[in-house]
Amino acid sequence: MQKIVLLLGGGLLPKFEKHILKINPALTPIECSFNSEIPQNDSDNYLFIPEGKEFETIVEYAKDKEVVGIINRKDYYESLHGQLVDHFQVPGPSFHSVDQVSNKANLHELMEELNLQLFRPRTITCQLSEVPTLLKSVQFPVIIKPFAGAHSRGVHKLESVADFDGAYPYLYEHFKKEMAVDQLDSQDKTVLIEEYLPGKMVVPICYVDRKHKVHFISLLKVVSARDVGQDHYQLIFRTTPSNTPEPVQQKMRFILQKIARATRLKETFLDPEFFVHKGHVYLIEINVRMGGFRQELAKPAFDIDLEKMITQLALKQDVEDQFNAIGSATACEIWEPESGTIKQLKLPKSKHITWSKLNFVPGDYYEAPPAGNKPLGSFYITASEKSLSIAKKIRSKVVIEFEDNK
C-alpha cells in the first residue's frame, strides 16, 4: 500500500519534499490545494480539493493508501488539519485542540477557565448584530475583531460608537469571504470587543512536542503599522532576535504551556501573538501552525530549518532545533495607508537584501488596509546585528507613486 504525506496548501511540495524523502524515501508527498491548475508533468503529487468538500475529497483519495503524516502552514487549513489528524490517527493537533485555540472566542473562554484572565485583555464576545448595543457600555478605545482570521484581517480600532458604522461593512464581508471562518463555522458571526492595549507585539517561534511540552526557539519583535503612524493593523517589520527580558519570556512559556496541556495540543508549531506593556504580558491569539516569516528569518539568523522541524514533528521524529549560528534578520512588508493606481514602485539596491518581491506593477490598483489585504511587496534583510535598523532605512527609500496622488 502506498504511504503518503499530505501537504495542505499550494506551494508546499518544493519546500517539504526533500525533508520527507530524507526521512523515508518510500514516502510520497501529496500537495492538496484549492488551486485547480495542477502541473501536467507532475500530476501524481497533486490533489485538487474543492472548497466545501476538502475533507471528503481527501478521505476518498486516500481510501486505498496509508496516510502517515500531515503538514500545514496555512491559517485557513488549520481546522481541516485537525479533522484529518483525527480521521487518519497520525501525529498532529486534534480538531478539538485546534478549535479551542484558533477560535478566538473559544480561546478567551478557555483562558478564563484556566484562571489566566490576567494575561488576556478585557473582552466581550458577542454576535455581530449585538455590537451596537454592547458598545454603549464599554470604555473606548476598543478593538473589534472576528473570531477567525489572521494577519490582522477584520481588525478595527473604535474610538466611539459611531466608528462601528465604518467598520461594520468590512466585518460583514469578512464573515462572507474569509476561508478560516468557513473551516470553523460559516454560520457563526462571533466578534470580540477587546480593550485597547498600548504595548508592543512579541511573537514566539515555538512548537509543541508529542508530550504536549512547549519549546521556544526564539522571539520575533514586531513593528506594526500603528507603531509607524499608519492607521491600520497590518504588521510592517518582524525581526529576530528580540530583546524581550527573560521574566517576560517565562510568562509567555507559562501561558502557552498551560493552554497546551489543557487542550492536549501536540506535534505542531504554534503562531501566538503577545502584547507586552511595562512587564505585563497579554496573549491576543494563537494559530496552530508555523505562520508569517518565521522560516525565512530563522534560517539566516540561526541557520536552522523550521520546515525540516515541521516535517520531523509530522512524521514522529526527534526534532533537531539546535542553533548553528547567531545573527540578525528582519522581514518587511510594504504597506501604504492610501489606495491608488500604481505609477511607480521600486526597491532600492542593498547588499543586505537577501530576498524581495513586488506584488504590483504600474497600472495595478492598490487597495489600502483594512479593505485591502495584499502588501505592495516584501523584502528580507540579513546582517550580523541591527538588521531592523537597516530594514527601516531601506523601507524609507522605497519609491511609491500613485497616479491619483500627483
N, C-alpha and C positions, 0 to 999 in steps of 0.2 A: 504493500500500500504506500502511495506517495506521501511523504511527510512534507508539510508546507508551513511557512511562517507568513501570517497576514500582516501587510503594511497598510495602515489606514490613512489614506491621503495621497494626492498626486505628488510626484517628485521624490518619493521616499526610496524607490528602488536603487538609484545610483548611490544614495547615502548609506544604505544599510546592507546591501547585498554582500559587499566584501567582508563585513563583520560576521554575517550569518554563515557564510561559506567557510570562514576560517574556523569557526566553532565546529561546524559539521558540513562537509562538502556534499553530503547526501540530501541536505535540505533544499527546498525550493521556495524562494521568496515570491509572494504574490501581492502586487500592488493593487489595492482596492480603492477606487476613486469615482467621484461623480462625473469626472471627465470622460466623455464617450469617445474621444479621439485617441484610440489605442494604437501604439506604434505597430505597423504591419509586420515589421521584421522581427518583432519580439512579443507577439501577442500572447504567447503561452504564460508570460509572467504578469499579465494584467487582467483585472476583472472590473468591468463597469457595474457600479451599484446604483440603480435609480433612486432618486430622493423619495423617501417614504417607504422604500422596500429594501433598505440596506441590509437589515438583519436577515430577512427571509432569503435574499439573493445569495448572501454569503453561506448560509446554512445549506442551501440547496447545492451550491457549487462544491462544498466540502463533504458532501454525504458519502463519497467513495474515497475520501482522503483522510489523512490524520493531521489535524492542526496541532502543532507542538508549541506555537508561540504567536503572540500578537504584539505589534508595535504601533504606537500612535504618537504624533506630535501636534495634532490639530485640536483646537478647542471644541469644535462642533462634532468631533467624533468621540468625545470622552464617554458619553453615555453608551454609545454603541460598543466601545471598547469594553466597558463593564459587562454589558449583556453577553458579548462573545466570550469573555473570560468565564462567566458562569456557565454558559452552554457547553463550551469545549473543555472546561476544567483544566485550564492552563494557567501558568503564572501571570499575575497582574491584579489590578484592583477590581473588586466585585462591583456590580451595578449599584448595590446598596451603599457601598462606601463612596462611590463617585457621586451619587445623588445627595448624600449627606453633606459633602463638602463643596462640590462645584455649584450646586444650587445655593445662591447667596442667602435666600430666606431660610433654608434648612440649616446652613452653617451658623447663622445668627442664633437660631433656636438651640442648636447643639451647644454652642459656647455658653449660653445661659444655663443649660442643664449641667454643664461641666464646671460651673462656677468660674467661668473665665470672662465674666462681664466687664471686669476692669480693663481687659485687653481688646475691647470692642468699642467703637463709637456708639453713643446712644442712638437707638434705631427704632423706627416704626415700620412694620411690614403690613402691607395692605394691597388691595386691588387698585388698579389704575383709576377706576371710577370713583374711589373713595378719597383720592388725594386732596381735592379742593376743600373738602370738609375738614380733614385732619390738619391741613396746613394752617388753619385758623388758630391752632393751639400750640404751634411749635415756635421755638426761638430761632430766628434767622441769623446768619445764612445757614442753609442746609444743602445737602447733596441728595439728589434723587437719581435712582438707577434701577434698571430692570433686574430680575432675579438671575438672568442668564445673559452671557455675552462677555467678551474680553476686549483688551486693547482700548478701553475707555468708550466702547460703543454704547450709546444711550445714556451716558453720564452727564448730568446737568447740575450747575450750582444755581440755587434760587436765593435771591436777596429779599424777596417779598412774595406774597400770594400771587400778585399779578404776573410774576415771571413764569408761573406754571403755564399760562396761556401760550407762551412761546415755545416751551419745552414739550407740551402735550403732543403736537403733530409728529415730532421726531420719535417720541416714545411709542406712539401708536403704530408708526411704521416699523419700528424696531420689532415689535411683537409679531407683525405680519411677515417680516422678511428674514429675521435672524435665525440662522440654521441651528444654533445652540438651543434656542427656545423649542424648535420642532423636536429636537432629540430628547428633551426633558419632558415637556408637556405643552403642546401647541395651543391648548385652550387656556392655559394659565397666563394671567396678566398681573402677576405679583410684582410690586415695586418695593424698594426700600427707601425710606426717608431717613438719612443719616445726619448727625450733627457734623458741621464742617470742621475739619481738623487742619490746623495750620502747619503741621510738621512736614518733614522731608520723607520721601518714599525710599525704602530699602527693600530689596528683594533677594532672598537667598537662592543660591544654586544648591539644591538638595534632593535627596531621594530617600525612599523607604525600602528597607530590605525585606526578605521573606519572613523575618521575625518581628515585623512592624516597628523596627527601630529606624529613627530618622537620622540621616547622615548629612552634615553640612560640608560642602566643598569650598564655597566661597560666598561672598555677598556682592551684589551689584548696587552701587549708588545710582539713583535715578534723578535726572533733572527733567521735570515736567514742563509743559507749555506755560503753566501758571508761574513757575519759577523764573521764566524769562520774559514775563509780561504779556504773554498771549492769553486770550480769553477762551480757552478750551482745555480739554483734559488728556490730550494725546501726550505721549512720552517723547522727549526730544533726545536726551542723552542717557545711555546706560554705560556705566564704567566699572571696571574692576581692577585692582582690589578696592575695597571700601575701607574707610577709616572709622567704621562703626565700633564703639567701645565694647569690650568683652562682656560687661554686665548686660548690655542691651542684647547682644547675641545670645546670651544664656536665656533671657526671657523668650526670645524667638524660638529657641530649641524646645524650651519647656512647653510653650503653647502648641507647637506642631506635634510634639511627641504625645501630648495628652489627647489630641484630636486623632492622631493615627491609631493609637491603641483603642480608643473608644469606638472607632468606626471599623476596626480591623483592616485598615488600609495597608497594602503591602505591594512590593515588587513594582514600584513605579517612581518616576521622577515627579516632583511637585513644582508648581508655579505659584508661590504665595506672594502677596503684596502686603507689606507693613508700612505704617506711618510711624515715625519716631519724632517726639516733641519733648524736649527737656528731660530726656531719660525715660519718658513714658512710651510704651510700645502698644500699638493698636493693629490687630490683624484685620485687613479690609476684605480679602478674598483669597481663595485657593483654587487653582485649576490643577487637575490630575493629569499632568503631562510635563514635558520639558518645553517651555514656551520661549517666546521672544528671541533674543540674540545670544542666548547662553552658550550654545555650541561655538558660535563664531567668536565669542570673547574668551572662553576658557581655553581654546586651542592655542591662540598666540600668546596669551598671558601666562598659562601654566603648562603648556604642551601636554594637555590631556584631552582625550576624545570622549565627549559625553555621549555621542551616538553609539560608540562602542560599548559604553556602560549601559545604555538603554537596552542594547541587544543582549548583554550578559544578564540583566535582570529578567528579560522576557524569556530567556532560554535556561533559566535556573542555574546560571554560572556564578562563580565568585566575582565580585565587582572589583576591578582594578582602578582605584581612584587616587593613587599617589601622584603628587606633583612631580614634574620633571624640569620645571623652570619657574622663575618668578619674574613677571613683567607686568606691564600695564596695557589694557586695551579698552577702547571706547567705541560704541556704536552710536551713530547719529541718524535720526530720521528728520527729513527736511519738510517742515510744515510752514504754511503761511496763514495768517488769520483772515485773509480776504480771498474771495473767489475771483476767477477771471480766466480769459483765454490767454494761453501762454504765448508770449512773443519771443522770449529768450530764457533759456535755462542752462546754466553751465557751472561745472565744478572747477575750482582752482587746482593746479597741479601741486602735488606734495609727495615727497618720498615716504611720508608716514601713512598714506592711504594704501591699505592692503586690498581693499575691495570697494567697489562703488557701483551704483545702479541708479539711473534716472528713469522714472516711470512715465514721464510725459515728454512730448516733443512739441515744437512750435505749431500752433493751431489747435492743440488739445485744450479742452476746458477743464480747469482745476476747481473742484468744489471744496471749500474750506470746512473744517470741523465746526459744529458737531454733525452737520448733514453729510459731509464728506468723510470718508474713512480710508482714503488712499493717499499716502505721502507723496510729495513731489519726487523724492528719491531717498537713498540711504548711502552711507559710507562707513567703513571701519577704519580705525586708527590703531596702530600698534607702536609702542615705544617702551624704552626701558623703565620710564616712570612719567607721571604727569600727562598721560595721553588725553585726559579730559580737557586740559588747557589747550593742547594742540588742536583738538577737535573743535573747540569753541572758536578758535582763530580761523580755522578753515571754513566753518559754517558762516562766519561773518563775511567771508569773501565769495560765497556762492552768489552767482549772478541770476536774479529772478526778475523778469519783466513781464508785465501783463499788457495785452492790447488795450484793455479797458482803463488802465491807470497810467496813461502817458503824462 
